[in-house]
Structures are given as C-alpha cells and as structure tokens.
Amino acid sequence: MPLRNRGIPELADGTGPGATERVRLAQWAWAVVFFVAEVLTLRPLGLSGRGLAVTLLFVVNFGIFALRLVPRSLLPERRLLPVMVVGVGAAAALPAVADTGTASLFAFFLAAFIGYRLSARPATVLAVALSLLCGAALVFRAEPGQEGVLLMAGLSTGALVLAGMSGRSRTQAVEAAIAAAESAERAARAEARTLVLTERSRVARDVHDVLAHSLAGINMQLELADALIEVGEPEKAREATARAQSLVKESLKQAQWTVRALREEALPLLESLTAMLESSGHHAALTVTGTVRELPTRTAHDLLRIAQEALTNATRHAPGGRVRVTMSYDERTTTLSILNGPGTMPASAADTGSGMGLIGIRERVALMGGTVTTGLVPSGPERGNWKVEVVVPA
C-alpha cells in the first residue's frame, strides 16, 4: 500500500505530505479571520465612487488570496501564472485607493504565495514588479515627508517571495523523501514477491525430484502387472509388482530426505551425502579433495538435491552399478561429481522416468551461476561410465 494512503496527509495546496487535517482547518480559519479583519478595517468600502473601487479590488485580492487553499493538481503553474499577474496589479492598486494600512497586507501575502507556487524565474520577476508597483502606489498616496518611509515599505513587499521559495524547497525535499520511501517500499514488495516465487519454484523442483518419476515408474509397473495378469502370466506380474514395491520404498526414502531438507535451515553437506550414499547401499563411495569449507545454505541444499537426482537415475537406469561421488574444493569453485558404472542387473524397460530430472539439475545449477556436464565418459579408465559433474562458484 502506498505511503500516501497510510495516514500521511497532503498539504492543503497539494504539494505533498506534511500537513494534517488540523493544519488544513487552520488555514481555512485563518482565511475567514483575515477576510473579517479586512472588512472591518478596510476603508472606504461601498457601492459607488472610490468605495466601489476599493470593494472590487478587495474582492479580487481576496479571491487570489483564497487560491492558496486550492490543491496544486487543480491549479498548475501554467494556469496560475496569468492569475498572479492580475494579482500583482490588484495588490498594488488597493493601497493606492484605500485609506488604511491593512490594504498592503494582500501584497505581502501575495509575494509569499508567488514564491511558494511558481518556479524561481517567474516568481522573481513578479516579486520585483510587485515591489516597484507597491512602492509607487504608496508614494503616490504619501503625505509630505513620508515618501521615503512608504517607498521602503512598498519595496519590501516583494522580499517575502524568498520565504515562499524557502517553503517550496522544504516541501520539495519532503516530497523527494516520501517518493524515495515509496520507491523503496515498492522495491521491497517486488523483492518479497520474487523471493516467494523463487521459493515456490524450489519446492516444485523438490516435489518433482521425489514424486514425478517415482510415481510414473510405480504407475507403469502396476499397469504392466495388470496387463500380465490379463494375459495369464502371474509370475511376471509378481515381478512387476515387486518392482513397484521397490519404487515405493525408494520414494519414501527420497521423501524423507526432501522433508528434512525443507524443514532444516542448513544441512551438513558432506555428512548428508555420506548418509544418502549409505542408505542407497553405496558404502565408502564419497571422496573429498581440497580444503573443506562451509558453503551457503542454498548452495549446499541444491548440491544435495542434485546428488539425490543423480543417484536416483543411477538406480533406475544402471541398477547394481558402482557409484562414486567426489567433492572437490579449490580457491574459486566447488565441484560435485557423480559417476556410476554399468548396471549389473537388468533395468526395467517400463521405468523410463519423466525426462525432467536433468532439466531440474540444469535449472538448479543455472540459479547458482555454475556449469553442469552430463553424459558417458568417452575415454580413459572411466570410459563407459555415466558422469554428472557440477561446478559452482566458491
């Protein structure tokens, strides 16, 4: 939810957050008080002669004074500028026709308002024009000997444009701070959503690794057993059922590893690899080279899942074959290598898997910024063995 909708109010003139409802009410109250004070003190007021001129100028000046209560969004600078030009003439003309000193107050308020709502160049030009016109108007009405004092008073009206500019700068600074906070909040929400989606993808890969090809294999074995029973070959049907039961046991074992990995904050990589190999019947199959170091939790988890997937594929496609796992540590990379030899028992033709295992491995390695190599070893003492090798940054 945006910051502006969280109880951070906007100024009555729409320049941004910073003013409360009480401040807006105070501004309206001040406008009413100022209106009443001017009506009581401004002379002459009437509907004829000079009184009519004072009344009309008072209405124009107060109307422009009330524009400070209009939000900036409803009265942008391009629309406000011609109104301010008229306001400068009206504010300078009122002291020239009125008999009371309060007539000059409109000029002071107008100068501050000009500085607050207009950009620097037009605000400066209008302020200078206001000062000169007010000075000339007061000198025109001055008694002998008062010209100098009134001239200085008239010229000083434009100085309040600096106060308006200062207020504008403070408001812009607040707006910038609020905009930065809103941007940071949006970025945090986007990051949180990305993390959620990433975690969902991770869980989906874990579920696939455990369930997808295991359930597919079990289903195929059961379908095969059903077909064999129909054609009158109960012995082969029992073999298919036995293979299905074996797959169920393997799936339960894999599910235990997955649940453990999902629940625990961090799994010890080497100990977990050793336990995984032992539970799969591959004893003393882990070799470690280089200086062992602790890897980030995410990296350790993904390497375990890759090893689990590779071992599952080895059991499925080369049952009974020798499996060797190597963890190599050097200064810049960590390498996990799983090598399995040819199977010593026939693999089930029906147990082909879903074909998504290697895709899942490549996705994990890509997220870690590493590389993966899979396939038969073409030469050397390990020729004919299937190898899965993952290299990730240290």
Secondary structure, DSSP 8 states (H G I E B T S, - for coil): --GGGTT--B-TTSS-B---HHHHHHHHHHHHHHHHHHHHH-----SSHHHHHHHHHHHHHHHHHGGGGS-TTTS-HHHHHHHHHHHHHHHHHHHHH-SSGGGGHHHHHHHHHHHHHS-HHHHHHHHHHHHHHHHHHHHHH--TT-HHHHHHHHHHGGGGHHHHHHHHHHHHHHHHHHHHHHHHHHHHHHHHHHHHHHHHHHHHHHHIIIIIHHHHHHHHHHHHHHHHHHTT-HHHHHHHHHHHHHHHHHHHHHHHHHHHHHHSS---HHHHHHHHHHHTT-TT-EEEES------HHHHHHHHHHHHHHHHHHHHHSTT--EEEEEEE-SSEEEEEEEE---SS---TT----S-HHHHHHHHHHHHT-EEEEEE--SSTTTT-EEEEEEEE-
